[in-house]
Amino acid sequence: MATEKQKMIAGELYSAGDSELQRDQAAALTWMTVYNRPAVTTAHERHAQLIEGLGKVGRDVVIRPPFHIDYGYNIALGDGVFLNFGCVVLDVTAVTIGEGTQIGPGVQILTADHPRDPAERRSGLEFGRPIHIGANVWIGGGAIILPGVTIGDDAVIGAGAVVTRNVPAGATAVGNPATVR
């Protein structure tokens, strides 16, 4: 029988109140507290902190604090990824961001989801759907990327867009809900 953590990572219904997941979230909170503190650190020290708290971190990754995560271990960042101030990544399942992608301030990347059926939702179970953001993508400030979305290489997501569906490679998507132009 799968653990709640295994079910979560697989995108199946799971209980977020599970003791192992609660410990993992507490560890992520401790990591965020250190990463987000207003201390002067070198680029090398920041990168080392990212490697410590996230699943995979490529070379020359920069994330400006404050930065917020659920777990951290489900996040994979390619070389040269940049996230500006105030980004949130709810990583109950895989979040992959390709090399050279630039993400504006206040962007939310949300894999966490909830059952649509009210009775099932009342049970407290939840699930996640992975998000894949390709290489050399530009996501404008305040955009929201919803569960299960794939954004292709070289795409542009306009500031404030709410991305509810996949965006093809090289496309520009803007608005709420985001539409491809």
N, C-alpha and C positions, 0 to 999 in steps of 0.2 A: 504494500500500500504506500502511495506517495505521501511525502510530508506536505504540509501546507506551503512551505517554501518551494518545493519542487512543483507543486500545482501552480503557484503564483508565476514562477519563471516560465512555465509551459503555457501560460495564458488560460488556465482552467479556473473554475470557481475555487476560491480559497477563503480562509478566515484570516483577516488582517490582525486579529487579536491573538493569534498563535504566539506562544512564548518565544520561540526561536525568531520569528519575524519582529517581535517587540524588541528583542536584544539587538537585532540587526539595525533597527531604526534608531535605537539609543546610540549605537556605535556611529551611525551616520550623523546623528545630531552632535555628538562629541567632535567628530571630524569637521563638520560645518562650523562649529564654534571656533575651532582653531583656525580654519581656513579664512573665515570671515572677520576675524579680529583685526582691528586697525593697527597693524604692526608693519613696520618697514621690513620687507624681506626682499631678497634678490630674486631675479627671474628663475635662477636655478633652484632656490628653496621652494618657490611657488610650484614649479614643475614637479619637484619631489613630493610635495604635499598632494598634488593631483594624482600621481602614481599610487600613492598610499591609499587614497579614498575612492578611486574609480576603477572600473574593470579593466579598461585598456586605454592608454594615453600615448599618442604618437609624439614625435619630436615637435618642439616649438609650439605646443598648445598653450594658449593663454585664456584664462577665465578670470574676469575681473569680479571681485567680490562686491556686494554679497551674491552668493550663489547657493541655491537650495536644491536638495535632492531628497528622494525617499530612502534609497538604499546605497546607491553609488555603484555597486558591483555589476549592475546591468547596463552600464554606460560604456560605450567604446567610441573613442575619438581618434580620427586620423591625424596625420601630420599637419601642422599649421592651422588647426581649428582655432577660431577665436569666438568667445562668448563675452559680450559686453555686460555691464553692471545689471544686477537684479534678475538674472535668468533663473527659471524654475524648471527642473526636470524630474517629473514623477516617473521613476523607473521601476515599476513593479515587474516589468518584463523588458526585453531588449530595446535599447535606444542606440542606434549606430549613426554616427555623423562622419561623413567622408572628408578626406583631406582638403584643406584650403577653404572650408566652409566658414562663412562669417555670419554671426548671429547678433542682432542688435540688442539694445537694452530692453529689459522687461519681457523678453520672449518666454512663453510657457510651452513646454514640450510634455504632453500628458498621455502616458500609456494607460493610466488607471481608468477603469470603466466599471459600470454597475449594471446589474440585470435590469431589463426593461419591464419585466413582470413585477408588479407591486408586491405580491406575496414573497417572491424570491428575493426581492430587494430588502424586505423587512427582516429576512433571515440574517442579514449582516454580511452575507457573502459578496465578494467582488471578484473581478478578473481584470486582466490587462490585455492589450493588443499592441504588438511591437510597432515602433516607428523607425523608419529608415530614411535618413537624409543623405543624399548623394554628395559627391565631391564638388567643390567650387560653387556651392549654393550660397545665395545671399538672402538672409531673412531679416526684414526690416523690424524696427523696434515695435514692441507691443503685440507682435503676432502670436497667435495661439495655434499650435499644431495638435490636433485631436488624435485619439487612439486609432491605431491601425493604418495611419497614413504613410505613404512612401512618396518622397520628393526626389525626382530624378536629378542627375548631374546637371550643373550649370543653370538650374532654375533660379528664379527670383520670386520671393514672396514679399508682397508689399507690406509696409508698416500697418499694423492694426488688423491685418487679415486674419480670418478664422478659417483655418484649413481643415475641411471636413472630408475631403476626398484626395486621392492620389493626384500628384502634379507631375506631368511628363518632363523628361529631360529637356532643358533649354527653354521651358515655358515660363511665363510670368503669370502669377496668380495674385489677385487683389480682391478686397472687399469682404463682406460678411453675409453669407458664406462666401469664401474665396472662389472666384471663377477665373478660368484661364483666359487670358487675352491673346 
